């Protein structure tokens, strides 16, 4: 939990919101009441692992440090290996182990009690409790109880002081490294000198056929493939009502997210799904892409006139995009050449900045997977500045021009990005209120809504996307006493769309149903080699995991080897047997199980990519 809080703590510390002790002291004091119900040692152990978390500053490193601390505390605490069997060069660790003081205090408190006062035998004056303590090399004096209590309190204070020190002086592991192109550095230099560096977004979109001053259109090679359309009719999507809503008095059993949605996506047409938050844009896109697996689904989907089969559609669709380019590098296409070879890293920890990470995610779809012809992009320009957004949209337009189908969800784009789309599907409340062409400078869209009685005309220079969302809002709909979804269903535009969907839902003579000879695009051998190489890169590009794991294994092996030196050859007493068994237990626990625990955060991160 502390590792998860560290980014916020470091940010507050660097902004001088409060000193580090302002977090350490309250968290320690608040843990005392609940911890006292269990044991005083638990208070100390919480402080110990908080120190490991603040020292590691990373889940992988913190897990390793925590396991190392547990080994030192447990193996040399007098329980796994008795005190008189610890080698002389490690006996100092016995005296600094908190577990030694806790174990002695608990043992003295138990075995010097009244129930253990019976004599251990006829030939000794020791009580049964004292004999047991000496047999395990514990101190039999009663004052060791108070020594243990005092030591634990001292360790608690010391560890909390160390926690405060580490929080105040250590910086987060890793650092975001922004990678700048030469052009951007030159632009910043001109800005410092006071020169004009105003670059219009419209310029990037209008010059969508150029890269670095060279015309890209002349260098595109479109590979032969069958252009595919997608049509969907009367789509209804229901999910179960959440328990929280039922507790508020809602009696319905199902919630409808999509209501009689009908439309078509055609090759060579750049389509936008627009709507306010919660309108169902992403739900529709995920449903059409086959990402929705739960709920109740009604309606039909056809690919070039044939019923959609997800196992084949997944082979020709993707959530990113690709381009087939001759002599033009993919990274150059999206102007990410300076990032070639750079590590992406973890968000907010290291690697690329947020903007560069977004552009890099978009360009990953360029690498081909069979014949990807349909691409679904969920708000591809969100989080990007104007120039980066223009680069992405320019690349999307180039791909659409090759005859592929791209569908994007957008929230409220700028004028230039909005008018770069060919077709617009506007949703609200799970229904379409407009599905048609934008037209030059959004003239078709404005003409449609301005024809509705009471809708104000758009002001000159105003963003059509913003105007469209404003005039179709729920408040405006109530003011005008109209239902835009009903107006659309009664319009000629809706009838034309239905006729288009009906025509695309029937196979033509020059199309054929999607079919592949195998389930996967690559053979099992190639899949194995690809995954093996990917795992190799993944681990070696994670030095925190690889180096720490290597260091931990080597150091722990040397520690156990020197601590348990010649334990196997000593069989003179029962305690010698216990020591040998304890050493094997410690080796299996701290080398085997700990290595498995350390890899869990790495697997957790890679799991999202695998899904």
C-alpha positions as CSV (number, residue, x, y, z in Angstrom):
1,X,0.0,0.0,0.0
2,X,2.9,2.4,0.8
3,X,4.4,1.8,-2.7
4,X,1.1,2.8,-4.3
5,X,1.0,6.0,-2.2
6,X,4.6,7.0,-2.9
7,X,4.0,9.0,-6.2
8,X,1.5,11.2,-4.3
9,X,3.8,11.5,-1.3
10,X,6.7,12.5,-3.5
11,X,4.6,15.1,-5.3
12,X,3.3,16.7,-2.1
13,X,6.9,16.7,-0.7
14,X,8.4,18.4,-3.7
15,X,5.6,21.0,-3.7
16,X,6.3,21.6,0.0
17,X,2.7,20.7,1.1
18,X,4.0,19.1,4.3
19,X,7.2,17.4,5.6
20,X,7.6,13.7,5.5
21,X,7.1,13.2,9.2
22,X,3.6,14.6,8.9
23,X,2.7,11.4,7.0
24,X,4.9,9.0,9.1
25,X,3.7,10.0,12.6
26,X,-0.1,9.9,12.0
27,X,0.1,6.6,10.0
28,X,2.1,5.0,12.9
29,X,-0.2,6.3,15.6
30,X,-3.3,5.3,13.8
31,X,-1.9,1.7,13.4
32,X,-1.3,1.3,17.1
33,X,-4.9,0.7,18.4
34,X,-5.7,-2.1,16.0
35,X,-2.2,-3.5,16.1
36,X,-2.2,-3.7,19.9
37,X,-5.2,-6.1,19.7
38,X,-2.9,-8.6,17.9
39,X,0.6,-8.0,19.3
40,X,3.2,-5.3,19.9
41,X,5.5,-7.1,17.5
42,X,3.0,-6.4,14.7
43,X,3.5,-2.7,15.2
44,X,7.2,-3.1,14.7
45,X,6.7,-5.3,11.6
46,X,4.5,-2.7,10.0
47,X,7.2,-0.2,10.4
48,X,9.8,-2.6,9.0
49,X,7.9,-3.2,5.8
50,X,7.1,0.5,5.4
51,X,10.8,1.1,5.5
52,X,11.3,-1.6,2.9
53,X,8.6,0.1,0.7
54,X,10.1,3.6,1.1
55,X,13.6,2.2,0.4
56,X,12.5,0.1,-2.6
57,X,10.1,2.7,-4.1
58,X,9.0,0.1,-6.6
59,X,6.8,-3.0,-6.1
60,X,9.4,-5.4,-7.5
61,X,12.3,-3.9,-5.5
62,X,10.2,-3.5,-2.4
63,X,9.1,-7.2,-2.5
64,X,12.7,-8.2,-2.8
65,X,13.9,-6.0,0.0
66,X,11.1,-7.2,2.2
67,X,12.0,-10.8,1.5
68,X,15.6,-10.1,2.3
69,X,14.7,-8.4,5.6
70,X,12.5,-11.4,6.5
71,X,15.4,-13.8,5.8
72,X,17.8,-11.8,8.0
73,X,15.2,-11.5,10.8
74,X,13.9,-15.1,10.7
75,X,17.0,-17.1,9.8
76,X,19.2,-15.4,12.4
77,X,16.5,-14.7,15.0
78,X,17.2,-17.9,17.0
79,X,14.2,-19.8,15.9
80,X,15.1,-21.6,12.7
81,X,18.7,-21.9,13.8
82,X,19.6,-22.0,17.5
83,X,21.9,-19.3,18.9
84,X,24.8,-21.6,19.7
85,X,24.9,-23.0,16.1
86,X,25.1,-19.6,14.4
87,X,28.6,-19.1,13.0
88,X,30.7,-16.5,14.8
89,X,30.9,-14.3,11.7
90,X,27.0,-14.1,11.7
91,X,26.4,-13.8,15.4
92,X,26.2,-10.0,15.2
93,X,23.1,-10.4,13.1
94,X,21.5,-12.4,15.9
95,X,21.8,-9.5,18.3
96,X,20.3,-7.0,15.9
97,X,17.4,-9.2,14.8
98,X,14.1,-7.9,16.2
99,X,12.7,-11.4,16.1
100,X,15.3,-12.6,18.6
101,X,14.0,-10.1,21.2
102,X,10.4,-10.8,20.4
103,X,10.9,-14.6,20.5
104,X,12.9,-14.4,23.8
105,X,10.3,-12.2,25.4
106,X,7.4,-14.4,24.4
107,X,9.2,-17.6,25.4
108,X,10.2,-16.3,28.8
109,X,6.7,-15.1,29.4
110,X,5.3,-18.5,28.6
111,X,7.8,-21.0,29.9
112,X,8.6,-19.3,33.2
113,X,4.9,-19.3,34.1
114,X,3.3,-21.4,36.9
115,X,2.2,-24.2,34.6
116,X,5.9,-24.9,33.7
117,X,7.3,-24.9,37.2
118,X,7.6,-28.7,37.5
119,X,11.0,-30.2,37.7
120,X,12.4,-31.4,34.4
121,X,13.7,-34.7,35.9
122,X,15.2,-36.3,39.0
123,X,18.7,-35.3,38.1
124,X,18.3,-31.6,37.7
125,X,17.0,-28.6,39.6
126,X,15.8,-26.9,36.5
127,X,12.1,-26.4,35.9
128,X,10.6,-27.9,32.8
129,X,10.2,-24.4,31.3
130,X,13.9,-23.5,32.0
131,X,15.0,-26.8,30.5
132,X,13.1,-26.1,27.3
133,X,14.5,-22.6,27.1
134,X,18.1,-23.8,27.5
135,X,17.6,-26.6,25.0
136,X,16.6,-24.1,22.4
137,X,19.4,-21.7,23.4
138,X,17.0,-19.1,24.7
139,X,17.8,-16.9,27.7
140,X,16.0,-18.2,30.8
141,X,16.2,-15.0,32.9
142,X,12.9,-13.3,33.6
143,X,14.3,-9.8,32.8
144,X,14.6,-10.8,29.1
145,X,10.9,-10.2,28.9
146,X,11.4,-6.5,29.6
147,X,14.5,-6.4,27.4
148,X,12.4,-7.7,24.6
149,X,9.6,-5.2,25.1
150,X,12.0,-2.3,25.3
151,X,13.9,-3.5,22.2
152,X,10.6,-3.7,20.2
153,X,9.6,-0.2,21.2
154,X,13.1,1.0,20.3
155,X,13.0,-0.7,16.9
156,X,9.5,0.8,16.2
157,X,10.8,4.3,16.9
158,X,14.0,3.7,14.9
159,X,12.2,2.2,11.9
160,X,9.7,5.1,11.8
161,X,12.6,7.6,11.9
162,X,14.2,5.7,9.0
163,X,10.9,5.8,7.1
164,X,10.7,9.6,7.6
165,X,14.3,9.9,6.4
166,X,13.8,7.9,3.3
167,X,10.6,9.7,2.3
168,X,12.4,13.0,2.8
169,X,15.6,12.3,0.9
170,X,15.0,9.5,-1.7
171,X,13.6,10.3,-5.1
172,X,11.3,8.0,-7.2
173,X,13.0,5.3,-9.2
174,X,13.1,6.1,-12.9
175,X,12.4,9.4,-14.6
176,X,10.3,10.3,-17.5
177,X,12.5,11.1,-20.4
178,X,11.0,13.4,-23.1
179,X,12.4,12.7,-26.5
180,X,12.5,15.8,-28.8
181,X,12.9,15.9,-32.6
182,X,15.4,18.2,-34.2
183,X,12.5,20.3,-35.6
184,X,11.0,20.7,-32.2
185,X,14.3,21.8,-30.7
186,X,14.8,24.3,-33.5
187,X,11.3,25.6,-32.9
188,X,12.0,26.0,-29.2
189,X,15.2,27.9,-30.0
190,X,13.3,30.2,-32.3
191,X,10.7,30.8,-29.6
192,X,13.4,31.8,-27.2
193,X,14.8,34.2,-29.7
194,X,11.4,35.8,-30.2
195,X,10.8,34.6,-33.8
196,X,7.3,33.7,-34.9
197,X,6.7,29.9,-34.8
198,X,2.9,29.8,-35.2
199,X,1.9,26.6,-36.9
200,X,-1.7,26.1,-37.9
201,X,-3.3,22.8,-37.4
202,X,-5.1,23.3,-40.7
203,X,-1.8,23.2,-42.5
204,X,-1.0,19.7,-41.2
205,X,-4.4,18.4,-42.3
206,X,-4.4,20.0,-45.7
207,X,-0.9,18.7,-46.4
208,X,-1.8,15.2,-45.5
209,X,0.2,13.8,-48.4
210,X,3.6,15.1,-47.3
211,X,6.3,13.9,-44.9
212,X,9.3,16.1,-44.3
213,X,8.5,18.0,-47.5
214,X,8.3,15.0,-49.7
215,X,5.0,13.9,-51.2
216,X,4.0,10.7,-49.6
217,X,1.2,10.0,-52.1
218,X,3.7,9.1,-54.8
219,X,5.3,6.5,-52.5
220,X,2.3,4.6,-51.3
221,X,1.8,1.0,-52.5
222,X,-1.7,-0.4,-51.8
223,X,-1.6,-4.1,-51.6
224,X,-4.4,-6.0,-53.4
225,X,-7.2,-7.0,-51.0
226,X,-10.9,-7.4,-50.9
227,X,-12.6,-4.2,-49.6
228,X,-15.1,-5.0,-46.9
229,X,-18.1,-3.1,-45.6
230,X,-19.9,-3.5,-42.3
231,X,-23.6,-3.0,-41.9
232,X,-25.6,-3.4,-38.7
233,X,-29.4,-3.2,-38.2
234,X,-31.6,-2.8,-35.2
235,X,-28.9,-3.3,-32.6
236,X,-30.1,-3.5,-29.0
237,X,-27.7,-4.1,-26.1
238,X,-28.9,-4.9,-22.6
239,X,-26.9,-5.3,-19.4
240,X,-28.1,-6.2,-15.9
241,X,-29.0,-3.4,-13.6
242,X,-26.2,-2.8,-11.0
243,X,-27.0,-3.7,-7.4
244,X,-26.4,0.0,-6.4
245,X,-29.2,1.2,-8.7
246,X,-31.6,-1.5,-7.5
247,X,-31.0,-0.3,-3.9
248,X,-32.1,3.2,-5.0
249,X,-35.5,1.9,-6.0
250,X,-35.1,1.0,-9.7
251,X,-37.3,-2.0,-10.4
252,X,-36.1,-2.9,-14.0
253,X,-34.0,-5.9,-14.4
254,X,-32.0,-4.8,-17.4
255,X,-30.4,-1.5,-18.6
256,X,-30.5,-0.8,-22.4
257,X,-27.3,0.8,-23.7
258,X,-28.0,0.6,-27.4
259,X,-31.5,1.3,-28.8
260,X,-32.3,0.2,-32.4
261,X,-29.0,1.3,-33.8
262,X,-28.8,1.0,-37.6
263,X,-25.9,2.1,-39.9
264,X,-23.1,1.1,-42.1
265,X,-19.3,1.6,-42.4
266,X,-17.8,1.6,-45.9
267,X,-14.3,1.2,-47.1
268,X,-12.5,4.5,-48.0
269,X,-14.8,6.5,-45.7
270,X,-13.6,7.9,-42.4
271,X,-16.4,7.7,-39.9
272,X,-16.8,9.4,-36.6
273,X,-18.9,8.4,-33.6
274,X,-19.7,11.6,-31.7
275,X,-21.6,12.2,-28.5
276,X,-21.5,13.4,-25.0
277,X,-20.0,11.2,-22.2
278,X,-22.2,8.3,-21.6
279,X,-23.9,8.4,-25.0
280,X,-22.8,4.9,-25.8
281,X,-20.0,5.6,-28.4
282,X,-17.5,3.2,-26.9
283,X,-20.2,0.6,-26.2
284,X,-21.2,0.6,-29.8
285,X,-17.7,0.4,-31.1
286,X,-16.7,-2.4,-28.7
287,X,-19.8,-4.3,-29.6
288,X,-19.2,-4.1,-33.3
289,X,-15.5,-5.0,-32.8
290,X,-16.5,-8.1,-30.8
291,X,-15.1,-6.8,-27.5
292,X,-18.4,-7.0,-25.7
293,X,-19.0,-10.6,-24.4
294,X,-21.6,-10.0,-21.6
295,X,-25.2,-8.8,-21.6
296,X,-28.0,-9.5,-24.0
297,X,-27.5,-8.6,-27.7
298,X,-30.1,-8.3,-30.4
299,X,-29.8,-7.3,-34.1
300,X,-27.7,-8.4,-37.0
301,X,-24.3,-7.5,-38.3
302,X,-23.1,-8.2,-41.8
303,X,-19.6,-8.0,-43.4
304,X,-20.0,-7.4,-47.2
305,X,-23.4,-9.0,-47.1
306,X,-22.4,-12.1,-45.1
307,X,-23.3,-12.6,-41.4
308,X,-20.4,-11.6,-39.2
309,X,-18.4,-14.4,-37.6
310,X,-16.1,-13.1,-34.8
311,X,-13.4,-15.7,-35.4
312,X,-12.8,-14.5,-38.9
313,X,-13.6,-10.8,-38.3
314,X,-10.9,-10.7,-35.6
315,X,-8.3,-11.6,-38.3
316,X,-9.1,-8.5,-40.4
317,X,-9.9,-6.0,-37.7
318,X,-7.9,-4.2,-35.0
319,X,-8.1,-1.4,-32.5
320,X,-5.2,0.4,-34.2
321,X,-4.3,0.9,-37.8
322,X,-1.6,0.0,-40.3
323,X,-0.3,1.3,-43.6
324,X,1.5,-0.4,-46.4
325,X,4.3,1.9,-47.4
326,X,7.2,1.6,-49.8
327,X,10.5,3.0,-48.6
328,X,8.9,5.0,-45.8
329,X,9.5,3.8,-42.2
330,X,6.4,3.4,-40.0
331,X,7.9,5.6,-37.3
332,X,8.5,8.3,-40.0
333,X,4.9,8.1,-41.1
334,X,3.7,9.3,-37.7
335,X,6.8,11.5,-37.2
336,X,8.2,9.4,-34.3
337,X,11.6,8.8,-35.7
338,X,13.4,10.3,-32.7
339,X,11.7,7.7,-30.5
340,X,13.1,4.7,-32.5
341,X,14.7,2.3,-29.9
342,X,13.4,4.3,-26.9
343,X,11.9,2.4,-24.0
344,X,8.2,3.1,-23.5
345,X,8.4,2.4,-19.7
346,X,5.6,2.6,-17.2
347,X,3.2,5.5,-17.0
348,X,4.3,8.2,-14.6
349,X,7.5,6.2,-13.7
350,X,9.9,6.2,-16.5
351,X,10.2,6.1,-20.3
352,X,8.2,8.2,-22.7
353,X,6.0,11.2,-21.8
354,X,2.2,10.9,-21.9
355,X,2.0,12.5,-25.3
356,X,4.7,10.4,-26.8
357,X,3.2,7.3,-25.2
358,X,-0.1,8.1,-26.9
359,X,1.5,8.5,-30.4
360,X,3.5,5.4,-29.9
361,X,0.4,3.4,-29.0
362,X,-1.3,4.6,-32.2
363,X,1.6,3.7,-34.4
364,X,1.8,0.1,-33.1
365,X,-1.2,-0.7,-35.2
366,X,0.9,-0.3,-38.3
367,X,2.5,-3.7,-38.1
368,X,0.4,-6.0,-40.3
369,X,-1.7,-8.9,-39.0
370,X,-2.9,-10.7,-42.1
371,X,-5.1,-8.2,-44.0
372,X,-6.4,-5.7,-41.4
373,X,-9.2,-3.8,-43.2
374,X,-11.3,-2.6,-40.3
375,X,-9.9,-0.4,-37.6
376,X,-11.7,0.9,-34.5
377,X,-10.1,3.8,-32.6
378,X,-11.4,5.1,-29.3
379,X,-10.7,8.8,-29.1
380,X,-7.3,8.7,-30.9
381,X,-6.5,12.4,-30.4
382,X,-7.4,12.6,-26.7
383,X,-4.4,13.8,-24.6
384,X,-2.5,15.1,-27.6
385,X,-1.6,18.7,-28.5
386,X,-2.8,20.2,-31.7
387,X,0.3,19.2,-33.8
388,X,0.3,15.6,-32.6
389,X,-3.4,15.3,-33.1
390,X,-3.0,16.6,-36.6
391,X,-0.2,14.1,-37.3
392,X,-2.4,11.2,-36.1
393,X,-5.4,12.4,-38.2
394,X,-3.3,12.9,-41.3
395,X,-2.0,9.4,-41.0
396,X,-5.5,8.0,-40.5
397,X,-6.7,9.8,-43.6
398,X,-3.8,8.3,-45.6
399,X,-4.8,4.8,-44.5
400,X,-8.5,5.4,-45.4
401,X,-7.4,6.5,-48.8
402,X,-6.0,3.0,-49.4
403,X,-9.5,1.6,-49.2
404,X,-9.7,0.6,-45.6
405,X,-12.5,1.3,-43.1
406,X,-11.7,3.3,-40.0
407,X,-14.2,4.2,-37.2
408,X,-13.2,6.7,-34.5
409,X,-15.0,7.9,-31.4
410,X,-14.4,11.5,-30.7
411,X,-15.7,13.7,-27.8
412,X,-15.5,17.3,-28.8
413,X,-12.8,17.9,-31.4
414,X,-11.4,21.1,-32.9
415,X,-12.9,22.4,-36.1
416,X,-10.1,21.1,-38.3
417,X,-10.1,17.6,-36.9
418,X,-13.9,17.4,-37.0
419,X,-14.1,18.4,-40.6
420,X,-11.5,15.8,-41.6
421,X,-14.2,13.1,-41.2
422,X,-16.4,12.0,-44.1
423,X,-19.3,10.5,-42.2
424,X,-20.7,11.3,-38.8
425,X,-22.8,9.1,-36.5
426,X,-24.1,11.1,-33.5
427,X,-25.4,9.3,-30.5
428,X,-27.3,10.3,-27.4
429,X,-28.9,8.0,-24.8
430,X,-27.9,4.9,-26.9
431,X,-29.8,6.2,-30.0
432,X,-28.7,7.8,-33.2
433,X,-29.8,11.4,-33.7
434,X,-27.8,11.9,-36.9
435,X,-26.1,9.6,-39.3
436,X,-24.9,11.1,-42.5
437,X,-22.2,13.1,-44.3
438,X,-20.6,16.2,-42.9
439,X,-20.2,17.9,-46.2
440,X,-17.7,20.7,-47.0
441,X,-17.2,22.8,-43.9
442,X,-19.9,20.7,-42.1
443,X,-22.6,22.2,-44.4
444,X,-24.7,19.0,-44.5
445,X,-24.7,18.7,-40.7
446,X,-25.6,22.3,-40.1
447,X,-28.3,22.2,-42.8
448,X,-30.0,19.2,-41.1
449,X,-30.1,20.6,-37.6
450,X,-30.9,24.1,-38.6
451,X,-34.0,22.7,-40.4
452,X,-35.4,21.7,-37.0
453,X,-37.8,24.4,-35.8
454,X,-36.4,26.5,-33.0
455,X,-32.7,25.4,-33.4
456,X,-30.5,28.5,-33.5
457,X,-28.2,29.0,-36.5
458,X,-24.5,28.5,-36.0
459,X,-22.5,31.7,-35.5
460,X,-19.7,32.5,-38.1
461,X,-16.4,30.8,-37.1
462,X,-18.0,28.7,-34.3
463,X,-17.0,25.1,-33.9
464,X,-19.6,22.9,-35.6
465,X,-18.9,20.0,-33.2
466,X,-19.5,22.3,-30.1
467,X,-22.6,23.8,-31.7
468,X,-24.0,20.4,-32.6
469,X,-23.6,19.2,-29.0
470,X,-25.1,22.3,-27.6
471,X,-28.2,22.4,-29.7
472,X,-28.9,18.7,-29.2
473,X,-28.4,18.7,-25.4
474,X,-31.2,17.4,-23.1
475,X,-31.9,20.9,-21.8
476,X,-32.3,22.3,-25.4
477,X,-34.4,19.3,-26.3
478,X,-36.8,20.0,-23.4
479,X,-36.9,23.7,-24.3
480,X,-37.9,23.0,-27.9
481,X,-40.2,20.1,-26.8
482,X,-38.7,17.8,-29.5
483,X,-37.1,14.4,-29.6
484,X,-34.1,14.5,-31.9
485,X,-34.0,10.7,-32.1
486,X,-37.6,10.6,-33.3
487,X,-36.9,13.4,-35.8
488,X,-34.0,11.4,-37.2
489,X,-36.2,8.2,-37.5
490,X,-38.8,10.2,-39.5
491,X,-36.3,11.9,-41.8
492,X,-35.3,11.1,-45.4
493,X,-31.8,10.6,-44.2
494,X,-32.8,7.7,-42.0
495,X,-34.7,6.1,-45.0
496,X,-31.6,6.5,-47.2
497,X,-29.5,4.8,-44.5
498,X,-31.9,1.9,-44.2
499,X,-31.8,1.4,-47.9
500,X,-28.0,1.5,-47.8
501,X,-27.9,-1.0,-44.9
502,X,-30.3,-3.3,-46.8
503,X,-28.2,-3.2,-49.9
504,X,-24.9,-3.8,-48.0
505,X,-26.5,-6.7,-46.1
506,X,-26.8,-8.7,-49.3
507,X,-23.7,-10.3,-50.8
508,X,-22.8,-9.0,-54.3
509,X,-21.3,-11.0,-57.1
510,X,-17.8,-9.7,-56.6
511,X,-17.6,-10.5,-52.8
512,X,-17.0,-13.7,-50.9
513,X,-17.4,-14.7,-47.3
514,X,-14.4,-14.3,-45.0
515,X,-12.6,-17.6,-44.5
516,X,-9.2,-18.6,-43.3
517,X,-7.6,-22.1,-43.5
518,X,-6.3,-21.9,-39.9
519,X,-7.4,-20.3,-36.6
520,X,-4.2,-18.2,-36.2
521,X,-2.3,-16.2,-38.7
522,X,1.1,-17.8,-37.8
523,X,2.2,-21.3,-37.2
524,X,2.8,-22.6,-33.7
525,X,6.6,-22.5,-34.2
526,X,6.5,-18.8,-35.3
527,X,4.2,-18.0,-32.4
528,X,6.7,-19.7,-30.0
529,X,9.7,-17.8,-31.4
530,X,7.9,-14.5,-31.3
531,X,6.7,-14.9,-27.7
532,X,10.1,-16.1,-26.7
533,X,11.9,-13.1,-28.2
534,X,9.3,-10.8,-26.7
535,X,9.8,-12.2,-23.2
536,X,13.5,-11.9,-23.7
537,X,13.2,-8.2,-24.5
538,X,10.7,-7.7,-21.8
539,X,12.8,-9.0,-19.0
540,X,16.1,-7.5,-20.1
541,X,14.5,-4.1,-20.6
542,X,13.3,-4.3,-17.0
543,X,16.6,-3.8,-15.1
544,X,14.9,-3.3,-11.8
545,X,13.5,-6.8,-11.9
546,X,16.4,-8.6,-13.6
547,X,19.2,-7.0,-11.6
548,X,17.4,-7.2,-8.3
549,X,16.4,-10.8,-8.8
550,X,20.0,-11.8,-9.8
551,X,21.4,-9.9,-6.8
552,X,18.9,-11.4,-4.4
553,X,19.5,-15.0,-5.5
554,X,23.3,-14.6,-5.3
555,X,23.3,-12.8,-2.0
556,X,20.8,-15.1,-0.3
557,X,22.6,-18.2,-1.6
558,X,25.9,-16.9,-0.1
559,X,24.2,-16.0,3.1
560,X,22.6,-19.3,3.6
561,X,25.8,-21.1,2.6
562,X,27.8,-19.3,5.2
563,X,25.2,-19.4,7.9
564,X,24.5,-23.1,7.5
565,X,28.1,-24.2,7.0
566,X,28.6,-27.9,7.8
567,X,25.1,-28.3,9.2
568,X,24.6,-31.5,7.4
569,X,27.6,-33.2,9.0
570,X,26.5,-32.5,12.6
571,X,24.2,-35.2,14.0
572,X,25.1,-35.3,17.6
573,X,21.9,-34.0,19.1
574,X,18.2,-33.4,18.3
575,X,18.9,-29.7,17.9
576,X,21.4,-30.4,15.1
577,X,18.7,-32.2,13.2
578,X,16.4,-29.2,13.8
579,X,19.1,-26.8,12.5
580,X,19.5,-28.9,9.3
581,X,15.8,-29.0,8.6
582,X,15.5,-25.3,9.4
583,X,18.2,-24.4,6.9
584,X,16.5,-26.4,4.2
585,X,13.2,-24.7,5.1
586,X,14.7,-21.3,4.9
587,X,16.4,-22.0,1.5
588,X,13.1,-23.2,-0.1
589,X,11.1,-20.4,1.4
590,X,13.3,-17.4,0.7
591,X,14.8,-18.5,-2.7
592,X,11.9,-20.3,-4.3
593,X,8.8,-18.6,-3.0
594,X,10.4,-15.2,-3.0
595,X,11.4,-15.4,-6.7
596,X,7.9,-16.4,-7.5
597,X,6.5,-13.4,-5.5
598,X,8.9,-10.9,-7.1
599,X,7.8,-11.8,-10.7
600,X,4.1,-11.3,-9.9
601,X,4.1,-7.5,-10.5
602,X,5.9,-8.0,-13.8
603,X,3.3,-10.6,-14.9
604,X,0.5,-8.3,-13.8
605,X,1.7,-5.6,-16.1
606,X,2.2,-7.9,-19.1
607,X,-1.2,-9.5,-18.5
608,X,-3.0,-6.4,-19.9
609,X,-0.9,-6.6,-23.1
610,X,-1.7,-10.3,-23.4
611,X,-5.4,-9.8,-23.1
